[in-house]
């Protein structure tokens, strides 16, 4: 993030970058894509020990939330993960941990948070259906009271990391309200079908709920009153995703600058030609704007500002669109080599395009901004 980091955040940034350069460079993503083996669980476990998920978990449950900066620190990690197009379940597991820490009972926090913080348990958030507002509101999962619990029916699409998840956070429509549940991924009636994804490091699934029975212990918060919690959870996830997108674009722009200064054509560095200079300058301005928007969103979410919902939607639309446009043009600046499978830039472009659409497209967030403004 392009913000003034305090001493602890600078240490976190340096530690995370060194760890990823050593344990999960961009070449690791290629190996995982070739082997179709998903993410490296040993790397994830070691990363979790650095406190990646524990930032959202109270100290009584094995975390460091009270002594850390929450979202303000987590976005530092997210940006570094973006720089290597990390394939682990950071966004999804942090979202589940944040939801349980925010709304869960003491028993739910004790049961689930230690495993999430330690990297032993993986989470996935089942929120969206299909359609123009996918990823921003409860989709087509419904909850109805059944005995002492609820029955869940419907499906959630574009669920990140569901195939590897141990826990599912399910956001469902409950009459006129919203109810949320935490259930094991292996619960009877739950089926998980992989979706084809553009991003080679991100697994998406459709999760179907067919008469899934939950007991009272699965309900997160109060039945039918989860709308406020949903909004806060969404703000946290969007702040993290925007930071990751900034890291993706920043690293792609960085190695493109190295390329245009090293590549010669007609006896000159191609970066010395005015046509490329103007394009690079424009992209630099758009990248700085995305950084500023993402930084403001993280600050607003962390402080609980009244305009946090507006800030994250502005950042989501700005970061998503800017990153895709920047990296697409950076690919063109690489010439023919940029179009090859062997070059890394397509991995960055895939993540940028994926992030632009997941959890609400720019157009969907423009619509959300209009709604927030009462238009």
C-alpha positions in Angstrom: 0.0 0.0 0.0 1.2 3.5 -0.8 0.8 4.7 2.8 3.1 5.8 5.5 3.8 2.5 7.4 4.6 2.5 11.1 7.6 0.5 12.3 5.6 -2.6 13.0 4.0 -2.5 9.5 7.3 -2.0 7.9 8.6 -5.1 9.7 5.5 -7.0 8.6 6.0 -5.9 5.0 9.7 -6.9 4.9 9.1 -10.2 6.7 6.2 -11.1 4.4 8.1 -10.1 1.2 11.2 -12.1 2.2 9.0 -15.1 3.1 7.2 -15.1 -0.2 10.3 -14.6 -2.3 11.8 -17.6 -0.6 8.8 -19.9 -0.2 6.3 -18.8 -2.8 7.7 -16.9 -5.7 5.8 -16.6 -9.0 7.4 -19.9 -10.2 5.6 -21.7 -7.4 2.3 -20.7 -9.0 3.4 -22.2 -12.3 4.3 -25.5 -10.6 0.9 -25.7 -8.9 -0.9 -24.9 -12.2 1.0 -27.6 -14.0 0.3 -30.2 -11.3 -3.3 -29.0 -10.6 -2.4 -29.5 -7.0 -4.0 -26.4 -5.5 -2.0 -24.3 -3.1 1.0 -25.4 -1.0 -0.4 -26.2 2.4 3.0 -26.1 4.1 3.6 -22.6 2.8 0.1 -21.6 4.0 0.8 -23.1 7.4 4.0 -21.2 7.8 2.4 -18.0 6.6 -0.3 -18.4 9.1 2.3 -18.7 11.8 3.5 -15.2 10.7 0.1 -13.9 11.8 -1.7 -13.5 8.5 -5.1 -14.7 9.7 -4.4 -14.1 13.4 -4.7 -10.3 12.7 -8.5 -10.9 12.9 -8.6 -13.3 15.8 -8.7 -12.3 19.5 -5.8 -13.2 21.7 -8.1 -15.5 23.8 -8.6 -17.6 20.6 -5.0 -17.7 19.5 -4.8 -14.5 17.6 -3.2 -11.1 17.9 -6.2 -8.8 17.1 -5.8 -6.6 20.2 -2.2 -5.9 19.6 -2.3 -5.6 15.8 -3.8 -3.2 13.4 -6.5 -5.4 12.0 -7.4 -4.5 8.4 -4.7 -1.8 8.4 -2.0 -4.5 8.9 -3.7 -7.2 6.8 -3.7 -5.0 3.7 0.1 -4.9 4.0 0.1 -8.7 3.8 -2.4 -8.7 1.0 -0.4 -6.4 -1.2 2.7 -8.6 -0.8 0.6 -11.7 -1.7 -0.5 -9.9 -4.9 3.0 -9.2 -5.9 3.6 -13.0 -6.3 0.0 -13.8 -7.4 -0.3 -16.0 -4.3 -2.7 -18.9 -4.6 -3.5 -19.7 -0.9 -6.9 -19.0 0.7 -6.0 -15.7 2.3 -9.1 -13.7 1.4 -11.6 -16.4 2.1 -10.1 -17.6 5.4 -9.7 -14.1 6.7 -13.3 -13.3 5.8 -14.5 -16.4 7.7 -12.3 -15.6 10.7 -13.4 -11.9 10.7 -17.1 -13.0 10.6 -16.8 -15.5 13.5 -14.7 -13.0 15.6 -17.2 -10.3 14.9 -20.6 -12.2 15.3 -19.8 -15.6 16.8 -20.7 -16.8 20.2 -18.0 -17.7 22.7 -18.4 -21.4 21.8 -18.1 -20.7 18.1 -15.0 -18.6 18.6 -13.4 -21.2 20.8 -14.3 -24.0 18.3 -13.2 -22.4 15.1 -10.8 -19.4 15.5 -7.7 -21.2 16.8 -7.6 -23.5 13.8 -8.1 -20.7 11.4 -5.4 -18.5 13.0 -3.0 -21.4 13.0 -3.5 -22.3 9.4 -4.9 -25.7 10.2 -8.5 -24.9 9.1 -9.5 -23.3 5.8 -12.7 -21.3 5.3 -14.8 -20.2 2.4 -17.6 -17.6 2.2 -20.7 -18.6 0.3 -22.4 -15.3 -0.5 -23.3 -14.6 -4.0 -25.5 -16.0 -6.7 -25.2 -15.2 -10.3 -26.1 -11.9 -11.9 -24.9 -8.3 -12.1 -24.7 -7.8 -8.4 -22.9 -11.1 -7.7 -20.5 -10.9 -4.8 -22.2 -7.9 -3.1 -25.4 -9.3 -1.6 -26.9 -12.5 -0.4 -27.6 -14.6 -3.4 -29.9 -17.5 -3.9 -29.5 -19.4 -0.6 -32.5 -19.4 1.6 -32.9 -20.3 5.3 -36.1 -21.5 6.9 -36.6 -22.5 10.5 -36.7 -26.2 11.0 -37.0 -27.7 14.4 -34.4 -26.1 16.7 -32.3 -25.0 13.7 -32.6 -24.0 10.1 -32.8 -25.7 6.7 -30.7 -24.2 3.9 -31.6 -24.5 0.2 -30.2 -22.9 -2.9 -26.7 -22.3 -4.2 -23.8 -19.9 -4.0 -21.6 -19.3 -7.1 -18.0 -18.0 -7.5 -17.1 -19.3 -4.0 -13.3 -19.0 -3.6 -11.4 -22.0 -2.1 -14.6 -24.0 -1.3 -13.0 -27.1 -2.6 -10.3 -26.9 0.1 -12.5 -25.5 2.8 -13.2 -27.1 6.2 -15.7 -24.5 7.2 -18.3 -22.7 5.1 -19.7 -19.3 6.1 -23.1 -19.2 4.5 -25.0 -16.0 4.1 -28.7 -16.7 3.4 -31.9 -14.9 3.0 -34.2 -15.6 5.9 -37.6 -14.1 5.1 -37.1 -10.4 4.9 -33.7 -10.5 6.7 -30.3 -12.0 6.5 -29.0 -15.0 8.5 -25.5 -16.4 8.6 -24.3 -19.9 9.4 -21.0 -21.6 10.0 -21.1 -25.3 9.0 -18.6 -28.0 8.1 -18.0 -28.3 4.4 -18.8 -32.0 4.6 -22.3 -31.4 6.0 -25.0 -33.7 4.5 -26.7 -32.0 1.6 -23.8 -29.7 0.7 -22.2 -30.3 -2.8 -19.3 -28.5 -4.2 -18.7 -28.3 -8.0 -15.6 -26.7 -9.4 -15.9 -23.8 -11.8 -13.6 -23.1 -14.7 -11.5 -20.1 -13.6 -9.3 -17.7 -15.6 -6.9 -17.2 -12.7 -4.6 -20.2 -12.5 -4.0 -19.6 -8.8 -7.6 -19.2 -7.7 -10.2 -22.0 -7.4 -13.8 -21.1 -7.7 -16.8 -23.4 -7.1 -20.6 -23.5 -7.1 -21.8 -24.7 -3.6 -25.3 -26.2 -3.6 -27.4 -26.6 -0.5 -30.1 -29.2 -0.8 -32.1 -29.5 2.4 -29.1 -28.9 4.6 -30.1 -29.1 8.3 -28.3 -26.9 10.8 -28.6 -26.9 14.5 -28.8 -23.8 16.7 -25.0 -23.8 17.2 -24.5 -23.1 13.5 -26.3 -19.8 13.5 -23.9 -16.8 13.5 -25.5 -13.9 15.4 -29.2 -13.5 15.4 -31.6 -15.0 12.9 -32.7 -12.5 10.3 -30.5 -9.7 11.7 -27.3 -10.3 9.8 -27.4 -7.3 7.4 -25.1 -5.1 9.4 -22.6 -7.9 10.0 -22.7 -8.7 6.3 -21.9 -5.2 5.3 -18.9 -5.0 7.7 -17.6 -8.4 6.5 -17.9 -7.2 2.8 -16.0 -4.0 3.6 -13.1 -6.0 5.1 -12.9 -8.4 2.2 -13.0 -5.6 -0.4 -10.3 -3.7 1.4 -8.1 -6.8 1.3 -8.9 -7.6 -2.3 -8.1 -4.0 -3.4 -4.7 -4.2 -1.6 -4.0 -7.5 -3.4 -4.9 -5.9 -6.8 -2.6 -3.0 -6.1 0.2 -5.4 -5.4 -0.5 -7.3 -8.7 -0.5 -4.1 -10.8 2.5 -2.6 -9.0 4.7 -5.6 -9.6 3.6 -5.9 -13.2 4.3 -2.2 -13.8 7.7 -2.6 -12.0 9.0 -5.3 -14.2 7.6 -3.6 -17.3 9.7 -0.5 -16.5 12.8 -2.8 -16.2 11.9 -4.3 -19.6 11.5 -1.1 -21.5 14.8 0.2 -20.1 16.7 -3.0 -21.0 15.1 -3.7 -24.4 16.7 -1.9 -27.4 15.2 -1.3 -30.8 16.9 0.7 -33.6 19.8 1.4 -31.3 17.7 2.9 -28.4 16.0 1.7 -25.3 12.4 1.3 -26.2 11.5 3.2 -23.1 13.1 6.3 -24.5 10.5 6.6 -27.2 7.9 9.3 -26.6 4.9 7.0 -27.4 5.9 4.6 -24.6 6.8 7.4 -22.2 3.4 8.9 -22.4 1.6 5.6 -21.9 3.8 4.7 -18.9 3.3 8.2 -17.3 -0.5 7.7 -17.7 -0.4 4.3 -16.1 1.8 5.6 -13.3 -0.9 8.2 -12.5 -3.7 5.6 -12.6 -1.7 3.3 -10.4 -1.1 6.0 -7.8 -4.8 6.8 -7.9 -5.6 3.1 -7.2 -3.1 3.0 -4.4 -4.7 6.1 -2.8 -8.2 4.7 -3.1 -7.2 1.4 -1.6 -5.3 3.0 1.2 -8.3 5.3 2.1 -10.6 2.3 2.0 -8.4 0.3 4.4 -8.2 3.3 6.8 -12.0 3.9 6.6 -12.8 0.2 7.3 -10.3 0.0 10.2 -11.6 3.1 11.9 -15.3 2.3 11.3 -15.8 5.5 9.4 -19.3 6.5 8.3 -18.2 6.5 4.7 -16.5 3.1 4.8 -19.0 1.5 2.4 -18.5 4.3 -0.1 -14.8 4.1 0.3 -14.5 0.4 -0.5 -16.8 0.6 -3.5 -14.8 3.5 -4.9 -11.6 1.6 -4.3 -13.0 -1.6 -5.8 -14.1 0.0 -9.0 -10.9 2.1 -9.3 -8.4 -0.6 -8.5 -10.1 -3.3 -10.6 -10.4 -1.2 -13.8 -7.0 0.5 -13.4 -5.1 -2.8 -12.8 -6.6 -4.5 -15.8 -5.9 -1.6 -18.2 -2.4 -1.1 -16.9 -1.4 -4.7 -17.2 -3.0 -5.2 -20.6 -0.9 -2.4 -22.0 2.2 -3.6 -20.2 1.7 -6.9 -22.0 1.7 -5.0 -25.3 4.9 -3.2 -24.4 6.6 -6.6 -23.9 6.0 -7.3 -27.6 5.8 -10.9 -28.7 7.4 -12.4 -25.6 4.5 -11.0 -23.5 2.1 -13.2 -25.4 4.0 -16.4 -24.6 3.0 -18.9 -21.8 6.6 -18.7 -20.5 6.4 -15.0 -19.6 4.9 -14.2 -16.2 2.8 -11.2 -17.2 -0.2 -13.3 -18.2 -0.4 -14.7 -14.6 -0.7 -11.1 -13.3 -3.2 -10.2 -15.9 -5.4 -13.2 -15.1 -5.4 -12.3 -11.4 -6.2 -8.6 -12.2 -9.1 -9.5 -14.5 -10.4 -12.0 -12.0 -10.3 -9.5 -9.2 -12.0 -6.9 -11.3 -15.1 -9.1 -11.5 -15.1 -11.1 -8.3 -17.0 -9.5 -5.3 -18.7 -7.0 -7.6 -17.6 -5.6 -11.0 -16.9 -1.9 -11.3 -20.4 -1.4 -12.9 -22.0 -3.2 -9.9 -20.1 -1.0 -7.4 -21.1 2.1 -9.4 -24.7 0.9 -8.9 -24.0 0.4 -5.2 -22.6 3.9 -4.9 -25.8 5.3 -6.4 -27.8 3.3 -3.9 -25.6 4.5 -1.0 -26.1 8.1 -2.2 -29.9 7.6 -2.4 -30.0 8.1 -6.1 
